[in-house]
Amino acid sequence: MLIAQITDTHVTSPGGSTCGGAVDSAARLAAAIEQLNGLTVAPDCLLITGDLADQGNADEYVHFAQLVAKVDIPVHLAIGNHDDPAAMRAHLDLPEPMPGGWLQYCVDDYPVRLIFLDSTSDVHHMGELCDERLTWLRDRLAEEPDRPTVISIHHPLFDTGIAFLDAAGTDWADGLVALLAEHDNVEMILSGHVHRSIQSVVGGVLANICPSTAQQTTLDLAASPSADALFVLEPAAFQIHRVGEGPVVTHTMPVGDFTGVIEVSEEARAGFATKDPAEMFAKRDHHSPSA
Ligand SMILES: [Fe+2]
């Protein structure tokens, strides 16, 4: 199946913006949705992995709901550290939370089981996963140990190499990583929070951070742990994950009007399809301008 992922939409109240006025996060989400709806093959569903709203207030969730109503495929939501669970629940269509109020739930409508975890805290913006939430996940994984499964969780489970983002550490996720190592049916972990496309492996599972549709984090591997988080106006982007059909594959799609620069003729396409490299390059040299 194909899973689309959008994250860290940071939608503001209508007319608002993020990054000191530099980013119209609602407009960027709207453009991402339009591009997603226009894909040649529609994904089976869209997961939005937290920080749906910028400040977590009611107006933002009403605005977010208006924007997301335009998505042509089913949408499933995770909670992020910028989100307010009560305001989310008041204005968005959410499944019942687990006992304790944490927004953890399963979706069993697809060939691949989707599990959503709540890594938020009542007192800080870092990742957190208490014994109650971890036990819930252990029980869910025990229910269907052989079924392909994808887990969504807002905070990533690994250090990224961008020091100021890694300062809080990942100790909070140790129990989850250990649990992943016990289950070979978990195909992928989908996260957000960092606002960049970054991948690693944790507990033997591919862990993916999707870029934001709002601002991206500057790629600065020399930044000090105490540096202020700095953002850069790279394009919004979303991802498409192929899961449950052999090796996991992820595509990253920048959002914008990017025109192709070389038209490929039918004859050239036939050349690309050949298994003889010499023949392929000969055809390309003949039909394409040199680059
Ligand atoms: Fe965020």
Residues whose N, C-alpha, C, O or C-beta is under 5 A from the ligand:
A	BS01	LIG	D8 D51 H193
